[in-house]
Amino acid sequence: MKVTYFYKITDIILISLLILSSGGLLFVFNRNICYAIFLGALLLAVLFSKDKLKTREVYSALLTSFTILFLFYINYIFAISTQTINKYAYYFIVCTVSILTLLYFRNNKKKDIFINRLYFVLKIVLFHAGLNFFAYFFIKNNLSTISSISNDYETFFNIFFYVPKKCLVSVFGLEFCRNQGLFWEPGILQAFLNILFFLEAFIIKKSKALLIIIGFVILTTYSTTGLSILLLQGIVYIHNEFKKNKLFLFIVAVLIPIYLVLQVNVEDKVQGEKEASFQKRFFDLTQPFYIALENPITGIGLDSEQFQKLREEFYFTSSTLDYIHDQTGLGLKVNVTDKGSSNSIMFLLAATGFPTAILFIYMFFKQQIIKDKRWLWMIIIIISVMSEPLLLRPFFFIFIVSGFMSFYQKMITHKQQLL
C-alpha cells in the first residue's frame, strides 16, 4: 500500500511540473532550477519505475529523440540568421522532459493513469483559480510587486497572482481582475480549465456540478478564446445529453451567461477599447505565414529573439486580407511589431519551414494520449496553441512526441512480426 501511494505521489508531482512548465509562473521566475528539478525527478522516476522498462517503449523514445533533435539541428544550421545556442538548449530540455514523461506513463500497465493523474492535478488548479478570483476583492490593497523580464505581477505572498494594470475589466457593472491562477496569462489558465472541462464532460463523467464550477471559473478569465471553446464544449455536451431530457436548467445556467459575456468580450475586442488584442492575434496569424513563404524549407530559426528582430522589419501586403476587409470590415491595422508571436503554430511554420512544421502538426494530430472524442479534443488544443505560445512547451509538445512514439512503436512491432 505504501509503495502504491509513493508512486501515486510521484505521478502527481510529475504531472504538476508538466503543467507548470507550460506557462506557470513558478517556471517563469525559476526556469533553470525548476527544469533541473523536473528533469532529475523524471530520470529517477523512469529508472526506478515499478514496471520494468519495455524494449519497444525505450526504442520508440530513442528514435523519437533522434528524429526531433535532428530536425532542430538542421534548423539551427540552416537558419537565415545567427541563432543563440541557449534557445536551442531550451528546446532540447523541452524535448527531453516531454519524451521522458511520456515514456514513464506509457510504460505503466494502466493505460488511463496519465489521464487520471491529469484530471486530479487540474482539479487542484481549478480550486486555486477559484480562490484566486475571490481573494482579489479582499487582498487587492495588500499586494506586492514581483517582476520578470516581460511583465510585472502583483502577488499576495506568492500564493495569488494578478496584473491589475492590464487585466481589470468591467462586465455588467462588476469590476474584477481577470483570473490567471498560477499562470502568467489568463489565456493559459483557460486552456487548462477547458481541458479539465473536456475530461469531466466526456471521459470521467463524474459530476455535472463540477462542470458548472469549471464554466464559472473560465468566465473569470474573461478570455475570448476560453469562452469560445467553453461554448463549443457546452453545445456538444448538451447535444450528447439532451436525449436524456435532464439538462434544460444546465443550458440556462451555463450556456446563456457564457454567450452573453462572450458577446460583450468580442465586441470590445473587435471594435472597442481592447481592439489591440484582436489586431495582435490577427497579425500573429498572418505575418508569420508570409515569413514562411519567403523561407519555406528550413524557416528562419527557432530563436525567438531573432524572430522578433526579423518581424520588426518584415512588411507584407495581401489581396486576400484586403478582400476579407471589404467583405467583413475586419481589417489588419498593425503593420509591424517587435513582440513574439502569440500563435505558436504560425511561429512554428515561420521558424522551421513547411516540411518540419507539417510533420510536427501531423504527429500532433496522430497523438495517442486522448482518444475519446478525438475531434473535439484536437479542436480545443489547436485553438489553444493558436492563441497562446504553448505548442513548444512540455505539456503540449508531449502530444507531438506521442505521435512520433506511436509511429515508431508500430514500425518496431511490424518489424518484429516479420522476423
SVG drawing of the C-alpha trace seen along z (x, -y; Angstrom):
<svg xmlns="http://www.w3.org/2000/svg" viewBox="-37 -52 62 66">
<polyline fill="none" stroke="black" stroke-width="0.4" points="0.0,0.0 2.8,-2.4 4.6,-1.7 1.4,-2.3 0.9,-5.6 4.5,-6.6 4.1,-6.1 0.8,-8.0 2.5,-11.0 5.3,-10.7 2.8,-10.7 1.1,-13.8 4.4,-15.7 5.4,-14.9 2.1,-16.0 2.1,-19.2 5.6,-20.0 4.5,-19.2 1.6,-21.7 3.5,-24.4 6.4,-24.2 3.8,-25.2 3.1,-28.7 3.3,-28.5 4.8,-31.5 6.9,-29.1 8.9,-28.3 8.8,-32.0 10.7,-33.1 12.8,-30.0 13.1,-28.4 16.6,-26.8 16.3,-25.3 12.7,-24.1 13.7,-22.4 16.6,-20.8 14.3,-19.5 11.8,-18.3 14.5,-16.5 16.0,-15.0 12.6,-13.8 11.8,-12.2 15.2,-10.4 14.7,-8.9 11.1,-8.0 12.0,-6.2 15.0,-4.4 13.2,-3.3 9.8,-2.6 7.8,0.2 7.4,1.6 10.4,2.9 11.0,0.7 9.6,2.3 12.0,2.6 9.6,1.2 8.9,-1.9 12.6,-2.6 13.4,-2.2 10.5,-4.3 11.5,-7.0 15.1,-6.9 14.1,-7.1 11.7,-10.0 14.5,-11.8 16.9,-11.3 14.3,-12.5 13.2,-15.6 16.7,-16.7 18.0,-16.1 15.3,-18.4 16.2,-21.0 19.9,-20.6 19.1,-21.1 17.0,-24.2 19.9,-25.6 22.5,-25.0 20.4,-26.4 18.6,-29.3 18.9,-32.6 20.3,-34.4 22.7,-33.6 20.9,-31.5 21.6,-31.6 22.6,-28.2 20.8,-28.8 17.5,-28.9 18.1,-25.5 19.3,-24.2 15.9,-25.1 14.1,-23.2 16.4,-20.2 15.2,-20.3 11.6,-20.6 12.1,-17.6 13.8,-15.6 11.3,-16.1 8.4,-15.5 9.8,-12.2 10.7,-11.0 7.3,-11.9 5.5,-10.0 8.0,-7.1 7.3,-6.9 3.5,-6.9 3.3,-4.7 5.4,-2.1 2.8,-1.8 0.4,1.1 -2.7,-1.0 -3.4,-3.0 -5.6,-5.6 -3.1,-6.5 -1.9,-9.7 -5.5,-10.9 -6.5,-10.2 -3.5,-12.0 -4.0,-14.9 -7.6,-15.1 -6.6,-15.2 -4.0,-17.9 -6.3,-20.1 -8.9,-20.0 -6.2,-21.5 -5.5,-24.1 -9.3,-24.8 -9.5,-25.1 -6.6,-27.6 -8.0,-29.6 -11.4,-29.9 -9.7,-31.1 -7.5,-33.4 -10.5,-35.2 -12.5,-35.8 -9.4,-36.6 -8.7,-39.7 -11.6,-41.6 -10.3,-41.2 -6.5,-41.5 -6.2,-44.0 -4.8,-46.6 -2.2,-44.3 -0.4,-43.1 3.4,-43.4 5.1,-43.6 7.3,-40.9 9.0,-41.4 10.0,-39.1 11.8,-40.1 8.5,-40.6 6.0,-41.6 5.2,-42.9 2.9,-40.9 1.1,-41.7 1.1,-38.9 -0.1,-38.0 2.8,-36.1 3.4,-34.3 0.1,-32.4 -2.2,-34.6 -1.2,-36.5 -2.7,-39.4 -1.8,-42.0 -4.3,-44.8 -2.7,-47.3 -3.7,-45.1 -6.4,-42.9 -9.0,-45.0 -12.3,-44.7 -15.9,-45.6 -18.8,-43.4 -22.4,-44.3 -21.3,-46.7 -19.0,-44.3 -15.3,-45.2 -12.8,-42.4 -9.3,-41.4 -9.0,-38.7 -8.1,-35.4 -4.8,-33.9 -4.4,-31.5 -0.9,-30.1 0.0,-31.1 1.5,-34.2 -1.6,-35.0 -5.4,-34.3 -5.4,-32.7 -3.2,-29.9 -5.4,-29.3 -8.4,-29.0 -6.7,-26.4 -6.1,-24.1 -9.5,-24.7 -11.1,-23.8 -9.0,-20.7 -10.5,-19.9 -14.0,-20.6 -13.4,-18.2 -12.1,-15.4 -15.0,-15.8 -17.7,-16.1 -16.6,-13.4 -14.2,-11.0 -14.5,-10.9 -18.2,-11.9 -18.5,-12.1 -20.1,-15.4 -22.3,-17.9 -21.9,-20.3 -18.2,-20.3 -18.9,-21.3 -20.8,-24.4 -17.9,-25.3 -15.4,-25.0 -17.5,-27.0 -17.8,-29.8 -14.0,-29.9 -13.4,-30.0 -15.7,-33.1 -13.5,-34.8 -10.5,-34.6 -12.6,-36.8 -10.7,-35.1 -12.3,-35.3 -10.7,-32.1 -11.6,-30.4 -15.2,-31.4 -15.5,-30.3 -14.0,-26.8 -16.3,-26.5 -19.4,-27.5 -18.4,-24.9 -17.9,-22.2 -21.2,-23.1 -23.1,-22.8 -21.5,-19.3 -22.2,-18.2 -25.8,-19.3 -26.3,-17.6 -25.0,-14.3 -27.0,-14.6 -30.2,-16.2 -31.7,-12.8 -31.9,-12.1 -34.1,-15.2 -32.1,-16.3 -30.3,-19.4 -32.7,-22.3 -31.6,-24.1 -28.0,-23.4 -28.5,-25.2 -30.0,-28.2 -27.4,-28.2 -24.3,-27.9 -24.6,-28.5 -26.6,-31.7 -24.2,-33.6 -21.3,-32.3 -22.8,-33.6 -23.6,-37.0 -20.1,-37.5 -18.5,-36.3 -20.6,-38.7 -19.5,-41.6 -15.9,-40.5 -15.9,-40.0 -17.5,-43.4 -15.0,-45.1 -12.0,-43.4 -13.1,-43.8 -14.3,-47.4 -13.9,-48.6 -11.2,-49.6 -9.4,-46.3 -9.2,-46.2 -5.4,-46.0 -5.7,-42.4 -7.7,-41.3 -5.3,-43.1 -2.3,-41.4 -3.9,-37.9 -4.9,-38.7 -1.3,-39.9 0.2,-36.9 -2.0,-34.7 -0.9,-36.3 2.6,-37.8 4.4,-34.5 2.7,-32.7 4.2,-35.3 7.6,-35.0 7.3,-31.2 6.5,-31.7 9.8,-33.5 11.7,-30.8 9.7,-27.7 12.2,-24.9 14.1,-25.4 12.4,-28.6 14.2,-31.4 15.2,-29.5 13.6,-28.8 15.4,-31.6 12.5,-33.7 14.7,-36.8 15.9,-36.6 12.3,-36.1 11.2,-39.2 14.0,-41.2 13.2,-40.0 9.5,-40.7 10.2,-44.3 11.3,-44.9 9.1,-42.5 6.2,-44.2 3.8,-42.4 0.6,-43.2 -2.1,-40.7 -5.0,-41.0 -6.7,-38.2 -6.6,-40.3 -7.9,-43.3 -10.8,-41.1 -11.6,-40.0 -11.7,-43.6 -14.0,-44.6 -16.4,-41.7 -16.4,-41.9 -15.0,-45.3 -12.3,-43.5 -9.0,-44.8 -5.4,-44.4 -4.4,-47.7 -1.0,-46.6 2.0,-46.9 4.8,-45.7 5.6,-44.5 8.7,-43.8 6.9,-41.2 6.9,-37.4 4.0,-35.6 1.0,-34.5 0.2,-32.0 2.6,-29.1 1.5,-27.1 2.3,-30.1 5.5,-30.7 6.5,-27.0 5.7,-27.4 7.9,-30.6 10.7,-29.2 11.1,-25.7 9.6,-25.9 6.8,-23.9 8.3,-20.4 9.2,-20.3 6.1,-22.2 3.8,-20.0 5.4,-16.8 5.1,-18.1 1.5,-19.1 0.7,-15.7 2.2,-13.9 0.3,-16.3 -3.0,-15.0 -1.7,-11.4 -1.3,-11.6 -2.5,-8.6 -2.9,-10.2 -6.6,-11.3 -8.6,-9.0 -12.2,-9.6 -14.0,-12.5 -10.8,-12.9 -12.1,-15.5 -13.3,-17.8 -10.1,-17.3 -8.0,-18.4 -10.1,-21.4 -9.6,-22.5 -5.9,-22.0 -5.4,-23.6 -7.4,-26.7 -5.4,-26.9 -2.0,-26.8 -3.1,-29.2 -4.0,-31.8 -1.0,-31.4 2.7,-30.5 2.2,-27.0 2.9,-24.4 6.6,-24.2 6.0,-23.9 6.3,-20.5 2.6,-19.8 1.5,-20.5 4.8,-19.3 4.1,-15.9 1.3,-15.3 3.8,-15.7 6.0,-13.3 3.1,-10.9 2.6,-10.9 6.2,-10.1 6.5,-7.4 3.3,-5.7 4.6,-5.7 7.9,-4.2 6.3,-1.6 4.1,-0.4 7.1,-0.2 9.1,1.8 6.2,4.1 5.7,4.7 9.4,5.5 9.4,8.0 6.4,9.7 8.2,10.1 11.2,11.6"/>
</svg>
